Amino acid sequence: MHRFHNILFDSHRIKDKTEALPLVLRLIADNQAQLHILITYSLFQDKPRGNKTTSLVNKERK
């Protein structure tokens, strides 16, 4: 049986995060893994996706 040392939990598109989080915590405990938390947020949450976001990303890459 494989043991996982790094587990990434992405809750962005999960509707009910309260059901998924206990599963992740159980995986961490069962595999004796460490829990690292990364919280991110979008500056563009209230704005529609599209050209504005894409053009900003393209400017940052130059």
N, C-alpha and C positions, 0 to 999 in steps of 0.2 A: 504494500500500500504506500502511495506517495504521500509525503508530508509537505504541506504548503507553508512557506515562511513569509511570503509577501502576499497579502490579500488586499485587493483594491475593491472598494465598494462605491459604486457610482449610483447615486440615488436620483440623478437628474430627471429621468423619464419614468420613474416608479411612482404610481399613483398613491399607494398606501405604504409609506416608508416605515410605518410602525410594525408592519409584518415582516419586512425584509431585514431590518436591523437585528432582531434576535437570531436570525439565521446566520448572519455574518459573525455575530459574537460567539455563536456556537462553533462555527468553523475555526475561529481564532483559538478558542479554548481547546478544541479537539486536536489541533495541530501545534499547540504550544507556540503560536505565533505572537508577534507583538502587534499592538494596535497603534497605528499612526493615523492621525486625522488631518485632512486637508479640506478646508472650507473655502470655496470659491463663490463668487457671485458675478453677475454680468452687469456692466455699466449700462447696457442697452436693454434692460428688461422691459421698460415701458415703451420702447420704440419698436416699430415693425422691423423685421429682418429684411435685409435686401442690400441695395447698392451702398448705402451709407456705411454699414458695418464692413462690407467687403472693401470699399475704397480706403477706409481707415486701416484695415489690416495690410493692404497693399502699400500704403504710405510707410507703415512701420517696418516693412521688409526692405525698403530701399535704403 
